[in-house]
Amino acid sequence: MSKIGIFFGTETGTTRLIAKKIYKLLGDEIAAKPVNVNRITPDELLQYDALILGTPSYGVGDIPGLSAGCLERNWEEFLAQLDTPDLSGKRIAFFGLGAQERYSDRFASSLMALYTRFKGWGAEMIGDWSAEGYTFDHSASVVDGRFVGLVIDQRTQGMHTDERLRQWIEQVKPQLLEKLACAAA
């Protein structure tokens, strides 16, 4: 597919809101409209070579889904349909949501669970993000002082969301477009 695919799981709608902001920053010319993973088949996601995937945090670093306490199907149920795909050739940037004050001991840890699954299937990961400017005790999503993707805390740092999104898109957009150009060649 010649556009960047944007897919998300959500429980309260906040991840959907962030996905829509990302889409608006990228523009319709290069990005497909964001879609909730509880409304697609694996083939719909796998048609894209460049992807942005978003997740809420749920449970104790779990992949969000019914077994983690979500009220609707989420990433857990979608991933169960994938079996063990070969994602080599896919370039993926991740974003995750969390509440650093309320869940300081596991802030945005679901992001790592999703990241690990896609990396294990051979996808190329991009879009890590500095942990500076956040206040939390622990996050499974931090490696060497950086989150494995963009982390948004709408609850306590919503005033930083738009600027973080802008900076992150500046970082990942060229890498995602490069992947699209290579796939088209």
C-alpha positions as a printed NumPy array, in Angstrom:
array([[  0.   ,   0.   ,   0.   ],
       [  1.391,   3.391,  -0.928],
       [  0.288,   5.145,   2.268],
       [  1.228,   4.913,   5.918],
       [ -1.235,   2.695,   7.792],
       [ -2.385,   3.943,  11.195],
       [ -3.994,   1.403,  13.507],
       [ -4.857,   1.591,  17.18 ],
       [ -6.537,  -0.173,  20.045],
       [ -8.536,   1.908,  22.496],
       [-10.597,   1.534,  25.634],
       [-11.762,   5.063,  26.422],
       [-11.241,   6.724,  23.022],
       [ -8.06 ,   8.606,  23.879],
       [ -5.816,   6.422,  21.7  ],
       [ -8.244,   7.039,  18.834],
       [ -7.978,  10.794,  19.444],
       [ -4.163,  10.637,  19.284],
       [ -4.292,   8.498,  16.116],
       [ -6.524,  11.124,  14.486],
       [ -4.082,  13.896,  15.467],
       [ -1.218,  11.887,  13.913],
       [ -3.243,  11.425,  10.729],
       [ -3.937,  15.152,  10.548],
       [ -0.221,  15.962,  11.007],
       [  0.789,  13.524,   8.254],
       [ -1.999,  14.451,   5.851],
       [ -4.34 ,  12.424,   3.661],
       [ -1.828,  12.325,   0.798],
       [  0.554,   9.999,   2.655],
       [ -1.498,   8.463,   5.466],
       [ -4.571,   6.276,   5.503],
       [ -7.342,   7.14 ,   7.947],
       [ -6.754,   5.593,  11.385],
       [ -8.644,   2.381,  12.088],
       [ -9.423,   0.566,  15.334],
       [ -7.959,  -2.962,  15.346],
       [-11.259,  -4.338,  16.626],
       [-12.745,  -3.496,  13.21 ],
       [-10.207,  -5.04 ,  10.822],
       [ -8.785,  -8.323,   9.609],
       [ -5.046,  -9.05 ,   9.701],
       [ -4.819,  -8.645,   5.91 ],
       [ -5.997,  -5.047,   6.209],
       [ -3.031,  -4.203,   8.463],
       [ -0.521,  -6.392,   6.617],
       [ -1.093,  -4.62 ,   3.289],
       [  0.982,  -1.677,   4.575],
       [  4.794,  -1.561,   4.534],
       [  4.946,   1.545,   6.761],
       [  2.823,   1.572,   9.897],
       [  2.057,   3.612,  12.985],
       [  0.5  ,   1.518,  15.731],
       [ -1.011,   2.868,  18.938],
       [ -2.053,   1.284,  22.203],
       [ -3.523,   2.257,  25.528],
       [ -1.925,   0.813,  28.643],
       [ -4.018,  -1.739,  30.408],
       [ -3.408,  -4.209,  33.176],
       [  0.131,  -4.595,  34.452],
       [  1.994,  -4.15 ,  31.173],
       [ -0.399,  -6.497,  29.39 ],
       [ -1.363,  -6.315,  25.763],
       [ -4.775,  -4.644,  26.048],
       [ -7.699,  -7.001,  25.54 ],
       [-10.586,  -8.751,  27.199],
       [ -8.377, -10.864,  29.484],
       [ -6.683,  -7.692,  30.787],
       [-10.07 ,  -6.216,  31.696],
       [-10.926,  -4.222,  28.583],
       [-14.637,  -3.994,  27.834],
       [-14.156,  -4.334,  24.066],
       [-11.863,  -6.364,  21.84 ],
       [ -8.458,  -4.742,  21.499],
       [ -4.898,  -5.683,  20.473],
       [ -5.004,  -9.045,  22.27 ],
       [ -7.873, -10.314,  20.152],
       [ -6.45 ,  -8.861,  16.939],
       [ -3.015, -10.421,  17.515],
       [ -4.615, -13.818,  18.157],
       [ -5.774, -13.764,  14.519],
       [ -2.259, -13.161,  13.172],
       [ -0.749, -16.544,  14.094],
       [  3.008, -15.997,  13.379],
       [  3.348, -13.637,  10.422],
       [  6.633, -12.721,   8.756],
       [  6.8  ,  -8.958,   9.125],
       [ 10.275,  -8.522,   7.698],
       [ 10.047,  -5.628,   5.29 ],
       [  7.574,  -3.729,   7.487],
       [  8.691,  -0.516,   9.229],
       [  6.681,   0.35 ,  12.34 ],
       [  6.553,   3.343,  14.682],
       [  4.655,   2.92 ,  17.941],
       [  2.855,   5.263,  20.276],
       [  1.353,   4.397,  23.632],
       [ -0.743,   6.071,  26.259],
       [ -0.347,   5.986,  30.002],
       [ -1.017,   7.845,  33.231],
       [  2.292,   8.505,  34.971],
       [  0.85 ,   9.662,  38.29 ],
       [ -1.912,   7.092,  38.619],
       [  0.188,   4.151,  37.379],
       [  3.7  ,   5.311,  38.213],
       [  4.903,   1.74 ,  38.839],
       [  3.96 ,   0.542,  35.331],
       [  3.666,   3.696,  33.24 ],
       [  2.854,   2.942,  29.585],
       [  4.187,  -0.6  ,  29.965],
       [  1.669,  -2.093,  27.498],
       [  3.641,  -0.364,  24.758],
       [  6.574,  -2.728,  25.329],
       [  4.337,  -5.791,  25.165],
       [  3.045,  -4.768,  21.734],
       [  6.494,  -3.637,  20.535],
       [  8.049,  -6.964,  21.553],
       [  5.43 ,  -8.96 ,  19.677],
       [  5.9  ,  -7.08 ,  16.388],
       [  9.695,  -7.028,  16.707],
       [  9.648, -10.79 ,  17.259],
       [  7.824, -11.163,  13.96 ],
       [ 10.678,  -9.401,  12.156],
       [  9.386,  -5.835,  11.759],
       [ 11.842,  -2.94 ,  11.729],
       [ 11.13 ,  -0.66 ,  14.666],
       [ 11.547,   3.124,  14.603],
       [ 10.35 ,   6.09 ,  16.624],
       [ 11.87 ,   5.73 ,  20.084],
       [ 11.297,   8.709,  22.388],
       [ 13.182,  10.248,  25.313],
       [ 11.859,   9.511,  28.804],
       [ 12.926,  13.004,  29.911],
       [ 10.073,  15.244,  30.992],
       [  7.993,  12.408,  32.444],
       [  7.747,  11.508,  36.159],
       [  7.212,   7.843,  37.003],
       [  8.807,   5.053,  39.015],
       [  8.966,   2.313,  36.377],
       [  8.038,   1.59 ,  32.779],
       [  8.74 ,  -1.659,  30.959],
       [  8.72 ,   0.454,  27.778],
       [ 12.006,   2.233,  28.592],
       [ 15.275,   0.951,  27.135],
       [ 18.464,   2.931,  27.796],
       [ 16.527,   6.024,  28.935],
       [ 14.189,   6.045,  25.94 ],
       [ 10.674,   4.763,  25.406],
       [ 10.371,   2.274,  22.526],
       [  7.833,   4.665,  20.984],
       [  6.152,   7.976,  21.652],
       [  4.376,   8.054,  25.023],
       [  1.434,  10.367,  25.658],
       [ -0.066,  11.107,  29.063],
       [ -3.257,  13.015,  28.307],
       [ -4.36 ,  12.894,  31.946],
       [ -1.473,  14.812,  33.554],
       [  0.527,  16.184,  30.613],
       [ -2.081,  16.924,  27.979],
       [ -0.55 ,  20.368,  27.538],
       [  2.524,  18.682,  25.969],
       [  0.663,  16.352,  23.61 ],
       [  0.541,  18.498,  20.473],
       [  4.216,  19.474,  20.669],
       [  5.322,  15.902,  21.379],
       [  3.276,  14.686,  18.436],
       [  4.739,  17.354,  16.155],
       [  8.322,  16.511,  17.134],
       [  7.753,  12.771,  16.878],
       [  6.144,  13.05 ,  13.438],
       [  9.148,  15.097,  12.269],
       [ 11.324,  12.207,  13.455],
       [  9.391,   9.248,  11.991],
       [  7.834,  10.718,   8.845],
       [ 11.037,  10.667,   6.72 ],
       [ 11.765,   7.071,   7.76 ],
       [  8.237,   5.942,   6.954],
       [  8.254,   7.763,   3.608],
       [ 11.612,   6.187,   2.788],
       [ 10.017,   2.769,   3.352],
       [  7.137,   3.653,   1.05 ],
       [  9.563,   4.772,  -1.665],
       [ 11.552,   1.541,  -1.374],
       [  8.38 ,  -0.555,  -1.513],
       [  7.205,   1.289,  -4.627],
       [ 10.537,   0.822,  -6.438]])
